Amino acid sequence: MTSAANAELLALAVSVAREAAALAARRRSETVTVAATKSSPVDVVTATDREVEALIRGRLRDARPSDGFLGEESGSGSSASGLHWIVDPIDGTVNFLYGIPHYAVSIAVSEGADPASWSILAGCVVNPASGELFAAARGEGATLDGRAVAVSAPASLGESLVATGFGYDARVRDEQGATVMQLLSRVRDIRRMGAAALDLCSIAVGRLDAYFERGLNPWDFAAGALIASEAGAVVTTDDVRDGRRLVMAAAPSIAREFAELLRDTRA
């Protein structure tokens, strides 16, 4: 795809994400309840998750009917064009449920739908609570509210602020907790904020120095990984163990050391 074509795809993603974010914000001002659970009792879905995804899917279908779709709530659809829209209607649903203003609408478009081989062409992440919009098109850099952004440059891992997230399975959480315990003495501090897409965008703007999480789904990181990468972060998604993918993003100055530390801890 050309730069102009990617820019057009990004413009569509931004337009739809803004509308979806406005809907999510309106619903958050009303009563929010759990509509269902998925992998475990703590893996919740609200009616707003479904409503927002339906809006996004409809808008994208109207604009580009030949493209495929992969969404957290409504699954996948075939692609005649080779392009796929990777969508998380509300990343950070538990934060949304509790009224914590750290959740996001995430939309990316890719050639291919498998993280092992896809090429993300454009993506955006919108925080409905703050109104912040992070965006990137491949090869064009990343922006926050239209302004170019860049990653941090910590002098060492010990001076780095690191974020992570936890899965919904109790056994997996035990493993992740053990990893965090091993990391705590090696970094400045650790944050667990509950929205992978926003964590990756925080890498892009220097609010975090590194991030890792195993077990993410494609819609959790597609847009955020591109945004972090286009801002200069080292991003890897190719470490798969027991069917669970490790997503890592870090400032270049600490990326190798951080990756080695994660290997040592078996993150």
Backbone bond lengths (Angstrom), bond angles and torsions (degrees), N, CA, C in turn:
res aa  C-N    CA-C-N  psi(-1)  N-CA   C-N-CA  omega(-1)  CA-C   N-CA-C  phi
1 M - - - 1.471 - - 1.527 109.84 -
2 T 1.324 116.82 145.48 1.449 121.55 178.83 1.517 110.99 -82.09
3 S 1.333 115.74 164.88 1.463 120.05 177.93 1.524 110.65 -59.69
4 A 1.330 116.86 -39.80 1.461 120.26 179.83 1.522 111.09 -64.36
5 A 1.344 116.15 -40.84 1.459 119.64 178.75 1.527 110.78 -65.40
6 N 1.324 116.56 -41.89 1.469 119.68 177.92 1.518 111.22 -63.52
7 A 1.320 116.94 -37.39 1.461 120.82 178.27 1.522 110.87 -63.90
8 E 1.326 116.99 -37.93 1.464 120.43 177.25 1.522 110.95 -65.87
9 L 1.327 116.21 -41.45 1.462 119.89 177.50 1.528 110.73 -63.04
10 L 1.331 116.49 -41.48 1.463 119.83 178.97 1.522 111.12 -64.57
11 A 1.312 116.94 -41.16 1.470 119.86 179.52 1.530 110.58 -60.15
12 L 1.328 116.89 -40.06 1.462 120.03 177.53 1.522 110.46 -66.18
13 A 1.331 116.84 -44.78 1.466 120.32 179.34 1.517 111.15 -58.92
14 V 1.323 116.89 -43.73 1.468 121.23 -178.99 1.526 110.61 -64.67
15 S 1.329 116.99 -44.69 1.455 120.12 -179.32 1.527 111.38 -60.79
16 V 1.325 116.24 -46.14 1.466 120.28 -178.91 1.526 110.49 -68.95
17 A 1.326 117.37 -40.12 1.468 120.50 -179.18 1.526 111.22 -64.56
18 R 1.314 116.96 -38.68 1.473 119.27 177.74 1.523 110.74 -61.95
19 E 1.313 116.53 -44.36 1.468 119.73 179.22 1.520 110.65 -64.45
20 A 1.320 116.43 -42.58 1.459 120.63 179.75 1.529 111.20 -64.88
21 A 1.321 116.79 -39.87 1.463 120.87 179.20 1.522 111.09 -64.53
22 A 1.325 116.47 -38.52 1.466 120.01 178.37 1.527 110.62 -63.81
23 L 1.340 116.38 -39.27 1.465 120.26 176.86 1.521 110.60 -64.54
24 A 1.323 116.98 -45.60 1.468 120.05 179.69 1.521 111.13 -60.48
25 A 1.335 117.21 -41.92 1.464 120.92 -179.82 1.531 110.63 -64.03
26 R 1.339 117.06 -40.26 1.470 119.66 178.03 1.518 110.81 -62.75
27 R 1.313 116.35 -44.56 1.464 119.69 -178.92 1.529 110.88 -67.36
28 R 1.334 117.57 -32.00 1.461 120.16 178.61 1.526 110.49 -67.01
29 S 1.319 117.79 -28.11 1.463 121.15 178.67 1.525 111.68 -75.64
30 E 1.333 116.37 -10.19 1.456 122.27 177.71 1.535 109.03 -101.95
31 T 1.304 117.05 -164.63 1.456 120.96 178.13 1.525 109.54 -82.38
32 V 1.327 116.70 126.65 1.462 122.13 179.37 1.518 108.61 -112.12
33 T 1.322 116.30 128.07 1.457 120.97 179.29 1.520 109.82 -131.88
34 V 1.330 115.73 161.24 1.463 121.36 177.56 1.525 108.50 -75.20
35 A 1.331 116.12 127.64 1.462 120.86 177.93 1.519 111.54 -92.38
36 A 1.354 116.22 -31.13 1.464 120.91 -178.21 1.519 108.77 -166.87
37 T 1.330 115.23 169.89 1.460 121.08 170.07 1.522 107.82 -122.35
38 K 1.353 115.04 158.87 1.462 118.98 -176.24 1.522 110.37 -114.85
39 S 1.312 117.93 -98.14 1.461 120.89 -171.83 1.529 113.34 -71.53
40 S 1.335 116.69 -24.22 1.459 121.06 179.58 1.525 108.09 -159.17
41 P 1.348 118.59 169.54 1.469 120.13 -179.46 1.520 114.06 -60.77
42 V 1.341 118.48 -19.76 1.464 119.96 -179.95 1.530 112.06 -94.86
43 D 1.334 117.00 -4.63 1.467 122.30 178.71 1.521 107.71 -94.22
44 V 1.333 116.29 89.82 1.463 120.53 -167.55 1.523 112.37 -99.94
45 V 1.333 113.54 157.88 1.463 123.21 173.39 1.517 107.40 -129.97
46 T 1.313 117.39 134.37 1.457 120.79 173.70 1.521 109.40 -103.71
47 A 1.330 115.99 163.43 1.463 119.87 175.77 1.518 110.56 -60.54
48 T 1.322 116.91 -29.24 1.462 120.46 -179.82 1.519 111.84 -68.23
49 D 1.339 117.86 -37.38 1.466 120.26 174.52 1.528 110.01 -51.95
50 R 1.317 115.55 -48.47 1.458 120.91 -176.78 1.530 111.53 -69.61
51 E 1.323 116.37 -41.32 1.457 120.08 -179.17 1.526 111.43 -65.37
52 V 1.330 116.27 -42.92 1.466 120.08 -179.70 1.531 110.66 -66.42
53 E 1.331 116.83 -41.61 1.464 118.07 179.03 1.523 111.40 -65.01
54 A 1.337 117.04 -38.28 1.465 119.80 178.16 1.529 110.67 -62.04
55 L 1.325 116.86 -40.51 1.461 120.20 177.30 1.528 110.55 -61.82
56 I 1.337 116.75 -48.60 1.464 120.68 -178.53 1.529 110.58 -61.47
57 R 1.312 115.93 -46.27 1.459 119.22 -177.88 1.522 111.15 -62.00
58 G 1.321 116.51 -41.20 1.456 120.07 179.26 1.515 112.85 -64.87
59 R 1.329 116.48 -43.48 1.473 119.96 -179.51 1.534 110.60 -64.72
60 L 1.312 117.11 -42.71 1.465 120.11 -179.72 1.527 111.51 -68.49
61 R 1.317 116.57 -38.19 1.469 120.03 177.94 1.527 110.85 -63.60
62 D 1.329 116.35 -40.79 1.462 120.06 179.46 1.533 111.00 -64.63
63 A 1.345 115.60 -39.83 1.469 119.87 -175.99 1.523 112.51 -79.69
64 R 1.343 116.92 -35.96 1.466 120.96 -174.09 1.533 109.16 -142.98
65 P 1.332 116.11 76.09 1.476 120.07 -172.99 1.520 114.71 -65.73
66 S 1.329 119.08 -16.20 1.465 121.17 -178.49 1.520 113.13 -88.10
67 D 1.322 117.10 -9.18 1.460 120.72 -177.08 1.519 111.07 -82.37
68 G 1.327 115.67 155.82 1.452 121.53 175.29 1.515 111.14 -86.98
69 F 1.324 115.99 174.12 1.462 121.54 -176.75 1.514 108.28 -145.44
70 L 1.327 116.28 137.04 1.465 122.82 173.18 1.516 107.45 -134.91
71 G 1.335 116.55 107.59 1.455 121.50 -177.33 1.510 111.95 -121.92
72 E 1.314 116.02 154.07 1.461 120.07 -177.81 1.519 111.83 -63.17
73 E 1.325 117.73 -38.94 1.457 120.37 -171.97 1.523 114.13 -96.23
74 S 1.328 118.05 -30.21 1.466 119.45 -173.53 1.513 113.98 -114.90
75 G 1.324 117.20 6.89 1.448 120.07 173.43 1.513 113.64 77.52
76 S 1.337 115.73 -155.48 1.451 121.05 -171.11 1.519 111.85 -111.71
77 G 1.331 114.73 160.95 1.452 122.72 174.10 1.513 108.62 -137.59
78 S 1.313 117.18 152.04 1.458 121.32 -175.39 1.523 111.24 -71.15
79 S 1.340 115.33 160.23 1.459 121.75 -178.65 1.516 110.19 -124.59
80 A 1.331 115.46 127.15 1.462 120.61 173.56 1.517 110.89 -90.62
81 S 1.320 116.73 -20.52 1.465 121.66 -176.25 1.519 113.41 -91.85
82 G 1.332 117.04 -17.21 1.457 121.65 -173.12 1.516 113.35 91.34
83 L 1.338 116.87 -8.26 1.464 121.41 178.47 1.521 110.33 -98.62
84 H 1.329 115.31 147.32 1.462 121.87 -179.44 1.524 108.69 -134.27
85 W 1.318 116.27 137.60 1.462 121.97 174.71 1.520 108.01 -96.43
86 I 1.326 115.78 123.60 1.468 122.69 -176.53 1.526 106.98 -106.89
87 V 1.332 117.47 115.33 1.467 121.01 -165.28 1.525 112.36 -129.93
88 D 1.317 114.93 130.48 1.460 122.02 166.27 1.525 106.42 -116.65
89 P 1.332 118.22 109.70 1.467 119.84 -174.34 1.520 113.37 -66.17
90 I 1.330 116.00 -38.33 1.464 120.86 173.67 1.524 107.57 -141.54
91 D 1.307 116.09 100.61 1.456 121.07 174.22 1.522 107.21 -84.76
92 G 1.335 116.63 121.66 1.457 120.48 -172.68 1.520 110.89 96.22
93 T 1.343 116.12 45.18 1.468 119.92 -176.30 1.524 112.80 -60.56
94 V 1.330 117.64 -36.83 1.468 118.91 179.98 1.531 109.98 -65.29
95 N 1.334 117.52 -40.69 1.467 119.93 174.58 1.525 110.20 -59.21
96 F 1.325 116.49 -45.11 1.468 121.68 178.31 1.524 110.20 -58.38
97 L 1.318 117.10 -45.58 1.463 121.89 -178.46 1.522 111.61 -59.60
98 Y 1.334 116.28 -40.68 1.453 121.07 -176.52 1.530 113.48 -89.18
99 G 1.307 117.63 -1.07 1.459 120.11 -179.78 1.513 113.62 78.20
100 I 1.321 117.64 20.85 1.470 121.64 175.46 1.529 107.40 -82.37
101 P 1.312 119.15 122.63 1.474 120.97 -170.96 1.525 113.78 -78.08
102 H 1.320 115.90 51.79 1.465 121.20 -179.64 1.529 107.29 -140.52
103 Y 1.311 115.42 75.43 1.462 122.69 176.35 1.518 107.07 -147.52
104 A 1.330 117.13 166.67 1.461 117.88 -169.83 1.513 112.79 -153.59
105 V 1.320 114.66 155.45 1.459 123.68 165.43 1.525 106.76 -96.85
106 S 1.333 117.02 127.97 1.461 121.35 -177.07 1.524 109.71 -125.01
107 I 1.334 116.44 125.57 1.467 122.06 179.59 1.525 108.92 -134.12
108 A 1.330 115.92 126.46 1.465 121.53 174.73 1.515 109.02 -131.30
109 V 1.312 116.64 158.51 1.461 121.51 175.04 1.521 107.75 -129.42
110 S 1.323 115.66 135.16 1.454 120.36 -172.33 1.515 111.69 -136.43
111 E 1.329 115.52 156.95 1.451 122.44 163.82 1.519 106.05 -87.89
112 G 1.311 117.07 110.49 1.456 121.77 -173.53 1.514 110.90 90.16
113 A 1.337 116.04 157.17 1.460 120.35 -177.67 1.519 113.58 -118.56
114 D 1.332 117.69 1.20 1.454 122.23 -179.56 1.527 108.96 -99.88
115 P 1.341 118.23 121.08 1.472 120.07 -179.64 1.520 114.41 -55.78
116 A 1.321 117.44 -22.55 1.466 119.79 -179.76 1.522 112.06 -70.55
117 S 1.334 117.16 -22.02 1.461 119.84 -175.11 1.525 114.47 -137.57
118 W 1.319 118.46 -4.02 1.461 119.16 -175.23 1.522 112.52 -69.66
119 S 1.319 115.81 164.34 1.457 123.04 171.23 1.520 107.01 -128.02
120 I 1.342 116.16 109.77 1.457 120.25 -179.62 1.527 108.46 -76.18
121 L 1.317 116.53 124.86 1.460 121.92 -175.62 1.516 112.61 -95.06
122 A 1.314 116.88 -34.45 1.467 121.10 -178.14 1.512 108.80 -159.83
123 G 1.313 116.21 154.42 1.451 119.35 178.45 1.515 111.77 -165.22
124 C 1.318 115.39 153.59 1.458 120.11 175.14 1.519 109.47 -144.80
125 V 1.324 114.73 153.18 1.463 123.29 179.05 1.514 106.82 -134.71
126 V 1.335 116.80 126.65 1.460 121.67 -179.32 1.525 109.34 -120.43
127 N 1.323 115.93 129.94 1.468 121.28 172.44 1.522 107.37 -93.02
128 P 1.341 118.83 107.67 1.466 120.17 -177.08 1.517 113.34 -62.10
129 A 1.334 117.53 -29.42 1.463 120.14 -176.89 1.519 112.27 -73.04
130 S 1.331 117.28 -37.90 1.466 120.71 -178.54 1.521 112.88 -99.36
131 G 1.327 116.55 -19.95 1.448 121.14 -175.03 1.507 114.31 82.23
132 E 1.325 118.92 -1.97 1.462 121.04 -178.87 1.532 110.43 -66.46
133 L 1.332 114.91 138.41 1.461 121.02 179.21 1.525 109.33 -126.15
134 F 1.320 115.59 115.83 1.456 122.96 176.98 1.528 107.66 -100.15
135 A 1.326 117.15 139.29 1.455 119.00 -175.75 1.517 111.01 -151.74
136 A 1.337 114.87 156.96 1.470 120.40 176.20 1.511 109.29 -161.57
137 A 1.331 115.51 145.82 1.464 123.45 166.35 1.516 106.72 -119.68
138 R 1.328 116.59 144.56 1.463 120.59 -174.43 1.525 111.23 -56.04
139 G 1.337 115.02 127.70 1.452 121.63 177.27 1.506 115.42 80.57
140 E 1.347 117.30 3.12 1.467 120.76 -175.03 1.516 113.71 -115.94
141 G 1.333 118.29 4.67 1.459 120.53 -178.51 1.513 111.77 83.32
142 A 1.333 115.19 175.69 1.460 121.90 -178.21 1.519 110.24 -118.50
143 T 1.329 115.01 154.43 1.462 120.23 -178.87 1.526 111.02 -135.86
144 L 1.308 114.95 155.81 1.463 124.41 167.74 1.509 106.92 -122.38
145 D 1.331 115.93 116.13 1.465 121.48 -177.78 1.526 111.60 51.84
146 G 1.330 115.19 39.07 1.451 121.45 175.75 1.513 116.00 86.19
147 R 1.330 117.96 -4.51 1.464 121.37 -179.88 1.524 109.72 -103.30
148 A 1.326 115.83 137.00 1.460 120.53 -179.56 1.528 110.65 -61.62
149 V 1.322 116.13 142.27 1.467 121.56 179.81 1.519 109.48 -128.52
150 A 1.340 115.57 162.68 1.461 121.63 179.38 1.513 109.24 -148.29
151 V 1.324 115.56 155.56 1.458 121.40 -178.20 1.525 111.20 -72.89
152 S 1.326 115.12 169.15 1.455 122.36 177.66 1.525 110.34 -77.40
153 A 1.329 116.15 178.29 1.469 121.23 177.26 1.511 109.87 -142.37
154 P 1.346 117.88 65.19 1.474 119.54 -179.81 1.517 110.91 -62.82
155 A 1.332 115.37 147.36 1.462 120.21 -177.86 1.524 112.54 -74.08
156 S 1.323 116.66 -24.96 1.461 119.55 -178.60 1.514 109.44 -157.74
157 L 1.311 115.93 165.52 1.458 120.57 177.40 1.524 110.64 -64.46
158 G 1.311 116.65 -34.03 1.456 120.29 179.38 1.511 113.66 -65.05
159 E 1.329 117.30 -17.22 1.460 122.07 178.10 1.528 111.28 -104.80
160 S 1.319 116.31 21.33 1.461 120.53 -172.84 1.524 112.07 -110.53
161 L 1.331 115.13 139.71 1.464 122.54 174.12 1.519 107.87 -94.86
162 V 1.315 115.90 122.58 1.464 122.49 -171.89 1.525 109.58 -117.04
163 A 1.332 115.74 142.39 1.470 120.77 175.57 1.515 110.15 -120.05
164 T 1.318 115.44 155.91 1.454 121.82 175.39 1.520 108.59 -151.31
165 G 1.321 115.17 179.79 1.463 120.99 176.21 1.509 108.52 -143.61
166 F 1.323 116.01 166.27 1.462 121.54 -177.48 1.525 110.28 -120.04
167 G 1.322 115.47 147.63 1.457 120.78 176.76 1.518 111.33 -77.62
168 Y 1.333 114.88 -175.85 1.466 119.73 -176.39 1.527 113.09 -100.84
169 D 1.330 117.52 -14.53 1.454 121.63 178.43 1.530 109.63 -83.00
170 A 1.315 116.89 133.99 1.467 121.08 -175.25 1.518 111.90 -60.82
171 R 1.328 118.38 -39.96 1.459 121.21 179.84 1.526 110.61 -64.09
172 V 1.329 115.57 -42.90 1.460 119.99 179.22 1.525 110.24 -64.38
173 R 1.313 116.96 -39.84 1.471 120.04 178.73 1.531 111.42 -62.54
174 D 1.321 116.77 -38.09 1.463 119.74 177.07 1.529 110.25 -59.87
175 E 1.334 116.59 -44.53 1.464 120.68 178.66 1.526 110.97 -62.94
176 Q 1.328 116.09 -44.40 1.459 119.72 -177.84 1.522 111.31 -66.68
177 G 1.326 116.38 -37.08 1.460 119.79 176.78 1.515 111.73 -63.46
178 A 1.324 116.64 -38.62 1.464 120.41 178.41 1.525 110.85 -65.37
179 T 1.318 116.88 -38.22 1.467 120.57 177.60 1.523 110.88 -63.41
180 V 1.323 116.41 -44.10 1.463 120.16 179.20 1.523 110.75 -60.67
181 M 1.312 117.27 -40.60 1.461 120.40 178.91 1.529 111.02 -59.48
182 Q 1.333 117.23 -37.76 1.464 120.63 179.49 1.526 111.94 -71.68
183 L 1.321 116.56 -28.81 1.462 120.50 -176.87 1.525 113.44 -83.17
184 L 1.320 117.13 -27.55 1.468 121.24 -169.54 1.521 113.64 -53.77
185 S 1.307 117.39 -39.80 1.461 120.15 -177.05 1.528 112.61 -82.06
186 R 1.336 117.43 -4.37 1.458 121.02 -175.37 1.526 113.13 -105.34
187 V 1.336 117.49 -7.97 1.466 121.12 -176.17 1.530 109.43 -130.81
188 R 1.324 115.67 170.37 1.471 119.20 179.65 1.516 110.96 -62.87
189 D 1.336 115.71 -48.39 1.465 120.28 177.86 1.517 107.83 -171.78
190 I 1.324 115.87 169.50 1.461 122.20 -179.33 1.519 109.68 -125.25
191 R 1.313 115.79 139.55 1.458 122.84 176.59 1.527 108.89 -119.12
192 R 1.341 115.27 145.76 1.458 121.42 174.06 1.530 105.39 -134.13
193 M 1.339 116.03 99.99 1.468 120.11 -169.31 1.521 113.73 -106.83
194 G 1.333 118.41 -13.51 1.455 119.86 167.64 1.509 117.28 91.93
195 A 1.327 118.68 17.20 1.465 120.44 176.75 1.526 108.31 -149.93
196 A 1.318 116.51 101.92 1.465 121.02 -173.51 1.522 112.32 -59.02
197 A 1.328 117.03 -42.21 1.472 119.86 -178.32 1.525 111.12 -60.16
198 L 1.324 117.06 -41.85 1.461 120.30 179.45 1.521 111.63 -72.59
199 D 1.322 117.54 -32.72 1.464 119.37 175.20 1.526 110.35 -61.23
200 L 1.319 117.44 -44.74 1.459 120.92 179.03 1.524 111.17 -64.71
201 C 1.314 116.65 -38.44 1.474 119.56 176.54 1.523 110.97 -67.57
202 S 1.322 117.15 -31.95 1.463 120.28 176.82 1.518 111.40 -66.62
203 I 1.333 117.54 -31.76 1.464 120.62 171.38 1.523 109.26 -61.34
204 A 1.333 116.51 -43.62 1.466 121.72 -176.18 1.521 112.76 -60.49
205 V 1.321 117.11 -33.40 1.471 120.03 -175.94 1.525 112.71 -103.83
206 G 1.333 118.30 5.60 1.456 121.06 175.92 1.509 115.51 82.30
207 R 1.322 118.17 13.60 1.466 120.61 175.91 1.525 110.78 -79.11
208 L 1.313 116.30 -21.65 1.456 123.91 173.09 1.523 107.61 -131.23
209 D 1.315 115.98 155.28 1.460 120.88 177.85 1.520 112.51 -100.28
210 A 1.333 117.61 -26.56 1.463 121.40 -179.57 1.521 109.33 -156.52
211 Y 1.324 114.00 155.88 1.467 121.11 -179.53 1.521 108.20 -149.10
212 F 1.329 116.37 144.06 1.461 120.79 173.39 1.511 109.41 -149.86
213 E 1.323 115.21 149.18 1.457 120.49 173.54 1.515 108.92 -164.65
214 R 1.325 115.73 134.41 1.467 120.49 177.11 1.525 109.09 -104.02
215 G 1.347 115.06 138.43 1.457 119.87 175.20 1.508 114.82 101.38
216 L 1.323 118.32 11.40 1.460 120.85 178.76 1.525 111.05 -71.37
217 N 1.317 115.81 151.15 1.450 122.35 171.87 1.526 109.92 -90.12
218 P 1.332 118.08 161.25 1.470 119.67 -177.08 1.522 114.12 -54.08
219 W 1.329 117.06 -40.30 1.467 119.88 -177.67 1.531 112.41 -69.77
220 D 1.323 117.10 -19.91 1.458 119.87 179.40 1.527 112.41 -69.11
221 F 1.341 117.02 -31.88 1.460 118.47 -169.83 1.519 115.53 -127.38
222 A 1.337 119.34 -5.00 1.468 120.65 -173.62 1.520 112.07 -56.18
223 A 1.320 117.58 -55.51 1.466 120.71 -178.35 1.524 110.95 -70.42
224 G 1.325 117.16 -46.03 1.462 120.70 -177.06 1.505 113.32 -61.99
225 A 1.333 117.13 -37.89 1.462 120.16 -180.00 1.518 110.95 -65.27
226 L 1.338 117.62 -40.77 1.466 119.81 177.38 1.519 110.64 -64.41
227 I 1.321 117.15 -43.78 1.468 121.03 -178.73 1.523 110.42 -61.81
228 A 1.324 117.09 -45.29 1.470 120.10 178.43 1.522 111.01 -62.64
229 S 1.319 116.34 -44.95 1.464 120.65 -179.52 1.524 111.57 -62.26
230 E 1.321 117.02 -44.42 1.467 120.83 -178.91 1.530 111.62 -68.20
231 A 1.323 117.20 -20.84 1.465 120.78 175.73 1.525 111.81 -85.24
232 G 1.331 116.98 -2.97 1.457 120.63 176.31 1.508 115.60 110.66
233 A 1.329 118.99 0.84 1.461 121.40 -179.48 1.521 110.93 -74.42
234 V 1.313 115.57 152.58 1.455 122.14 167.81 1.525 106.82 -86.11
235 V 1.313 116.80 118.41 1.459 121.90 -176.82 1.522 108.91 -122.17
236 T 1.321 116.97 128.86 1.462 121.63 175.98 1.526 109.54 -129.28
237 T 1.336 114.90 143.67 1.475 120.59 -179.92 1.522 110.85 -138.13
238 D 1.333 117.37 18.02 1.458 120.46 -169.98 1.517 115.11 -101.65
239 D 1.316 118.10 3.43 1.464 121.42 179.40 1.529 108.35 -91.34
240 V 1.336 117.02 101.40 1.460 121.85 -178.51 1.528 108.86 -113.44
241 R 1.337 116.39 126.02 1.461 121.55 178.77 1.514 109.11 -136.88
242 D 1.324 116.44 129.13 1.470 121.84 -178.13 1.526 110.77 55.08
243 G 1.328 115.48 35.39 1.455 120.17 178.50 1.513 115.15 77.71
244 R 1.324 117.32 3.41 1.463 120.72 -177.90 1.525 109.95 -112.13
245 R 1.316 116.20 124.83 1.458 122.97 -176.44 1.526 110.82 -86.75
246 L 1.340 115.78 137.36 1.459 121.16 174.53 1.526 109.04 -96.29
247 V 1.314 116.43 120.31 1.458 122.20 173.75 1.523 107.74 -100.39
248 M 1.327 116.32 125.57 1.454 121.19 179.38 1.516 109.20 -130.46
249 A 1.318 116.56 136.68 1.462 122.05 174.29 1.514 107.74 -138.32
250 A 1.324 116.25 137.38 1.466 119.46 -177.52 1.518 110.44 -155.80
251 A 1.330 114.63 154.42 1.454 120.07 171.57 1.519 108.81 -60.55
252 P 1.336 118.68 143.16 1.472 120.59 -177.19 1.522 114.19 -56.36
253 S 1.318 117.76 -32.26 1.461 120.47 -176.18 1.519 113.48 -66.21
254 I 1.335 117.80 -20.28 1.469 120.71 -179.01 1.515 112.55 -124.04
255 A 1.315 118.34 1.28 1.467 121.29 -169.72 1.528 112.56 -60.16
256 R 1.336 117.67 -46.60 1.464 119.38 -177.99 1.527 110.71 -64.87
257 E 1.320 116.71 -46.04 1.465 120.62 -179.74 1.521 110.59 -61.98
258 F 1.326 116.46 -40.33 1.465 120.68 -179.07 1.526 110.53 -66.85
259 A 1.321 117.20 -43.16 1.466 120.80 178.78 1.529 110.45 -61.70
260 E 1.322 117.25 -41.40 1.464 120.63 178.54 1.526 111.21 -64.79
261 L 1.323 116.48 -39.21 1.460 120.34 178.74 1.523 110.79 -64.31
262 L 1.336 116.71 -41.83 1.466 119.60 178.07 1.523 111.15 -63.20
263 R 1.322 116.90 -38.93 1.470 119.09 177.09 1.521 110.94 -63.61
264 D 1.333 116.44 -40.07 1.462 120.56 -179.61 1.521 111.99 -64.59
265 T 1.332 116.34 -33.69 1.453 121.04 -178.53 1.531 112.80 -89.24
266 R 1.334 116.38 -4.29 1.462 121.94 -177.11 1.518 111.91 58.89
267 A 1.342 116.30 40.29 1.472 120.30 178.63 1.522 110.72 -59.92
